[in-house]
Structure formats: structure tokens, C-alpha cells
Amino acid sequence: MKTPRSRHRTIAKPAHSMTSAQALSALSSHIASELREPLPEAVQAFAAEIAAHGGVHVAAVLFYGSNLRSGALDGVLDFYVLVDSLRGWHRRRLPAAANRILPPNILLFERKHAGQTLRAKVAVLRVDQFHKAMHRRSLDTTMWARYAQPAALAWVRDEASHVATVQSITRAVVSAADWAARLGPSSGKPNDFWDALFRRTYAAELRVEKASRARTLTSFASARYAALLPLAWRAAGVHASSEADGRLRPLLSARLRRRAIAEWKRRQLLGKPLNLARLVKTVYTFKGGVDYVIWKIERHSGYKLELKAWQRRHPVLAAPSVLWQLRRHGAIR
């Protein structure tokens, strides 16, 4: 399958000549256009089937991740389902409560397509939780960092749901760009700021991907990231000067940068425990959760984790020894 064409759309008016409101509007238009990019028929059909599972409670189904970038259907497809009611989706009290307290819940779906078995990881989140998680003040960095990257709307219920989804993802890009200005270099090319940000977010999470993974994210859509940064800065109220060689310099005081580093340290302290708690929750909240975690570790690190019967029965008790084993083999960091 061919790799999807670039999602970069040129923005005619320079960001520095816009007001914050104009920049936000232009950024939203760009995101809306990006979300409408065509997807493979198999992905759209899968998204429609996932939406049908939740019925009237599903507002939108987003497609993202490595398969969006490559256009391939192998491995596991990544979807996010935004719902109005967690109880309506899960139909049971305990998973709905877990999703409300520690979102999102992760499920695995399968379907046949042209004689091939397609597999999908489906993250479930309430619409208002999704929007809240995109704010730069959120202590959980994983959500806005993920949706600062390209995504596509594989299914949407109506125009109101489409508008709300665009607003949330626009907010994610603004939050990420704001943090990139505060934590990035004093001056640099646009993607230097994005690379610095993604290195920070990866370091704050419990990751099974290789450390170099963060540096490769912008390479898939370099022009897109470069175009969005000055626009998102203007929308965030971050002023910047530009140099003759294309380097940008955000005009931030040393005091503001010191405060941002202190704020980020709190997020870094929370990140890994939060990811670990989600993994433990995944084991308990859906069938096949243990096998999903094992598969994820092997896929990204190359290490195959072999669990004993008692470790499968008691994942919380087994967690310390399993984590030690994974760290010893370099499977997590």
C-alpha cells in the first residue's frame, strides 16, 4: 500500500502578522483539513464497526500512529474512540469506573478484510475527558503529545462531534507548541523545538520503544511540523523572532523558562507511575490484557517476556519482578 501523501497544507498568511485569534482559526482550519484526509477502505470499515459497538454513545473514532504514517495494515492499528457515556460503551460498572478514574481503557478488536485478519488497539475516552487532557496544564503529557502528531477522523457521528474533535486536537497542538517553546532551545529550526519536546515527553513516560524513537517522529511529516509551530506559538501567545537562516527564537524570559522546567519535573515524576498504573489496569479490565502487554513489549523492544502461571494470575504481585526483568534486558526505560 502506498504511503499517504503529505498532510502539510501551506498557510498563506505569515503567523507573525496574525492576531492570536486569527492564528487559532487558521490552525483549526489546518487541523480540520488534516483530519479529513482519505484513509484506506479497510481502516474506515474497521472504524465503522468499532463505532457500531458503542452505538449512539460514540461521537468520533480517530486513527493515529505508525500505521497512519506508513499506510500499512499489518501489526496493530491504533484507534481512539470518543464517547458521550462510558457506561453506555462498556455496559458494565467496573470497566466504566476504571475508565472514568484512570482513562483511557484499552481494548483489542479483530475483523476480517480480504482474507486478512486485521487487529486494532482501541483506546476509549469520554469526549470531555479528551478535551481536558489536551490542555497544557494537564499533568498527563501523553495525550496532548500524541495528538500534536498527525491523526485522521476515521468515523464521526455528526457535524457537532466533528467541530468538537477539531477543537480538542487544535488545543493539543497549541499545548505542545507552548511546551516546546518553554523547554526547547533558545533558538533553532522549527523541528529542533519539536524534537526537543518529544524527547522530553518520551523520557517522562514508561516506554518500551527505543530511545531514538522520539527523534524520528518529526521525520514523517517534517514540513507539517515546521508549518504548524509558528502558527501554534502565535495562538498560544508566544512571540518569536526569526533569523535569516530560518531559525526561530521564542521571546521568553529566563524566569519563565525556569518555572517551566520546575513544572515539567512534576510531570516527569508522575509519568512513569501513571503509565504503570494504566498497564496494570489494562490487565484487569479486558480479556487478553496480559497478552497485549507482552505483545507490545516484544513489538517495540524485541524482547519476548515469558510469564509464569502465577504471574498471569497475580499481575500486581508479579509487577516488581517483571519490571526488574524488563529493565535488566533493556526492554523498558
Helices and strands as residue ranges (DSSP letters): G 15-17, H 20-35, H 41-54, G 55-57, E 58-64, H 66-70, E 76-83, H 86-90, H 93-101, E 105-113, E 116-126, H 127-133, H 142-147, E 151-156, H 159-183, H 190-203, H 213-216, G 217-221, H 222-236, E 240-242, E 248-250, H 254-285, H 289-301, H 309-313, H 315-328
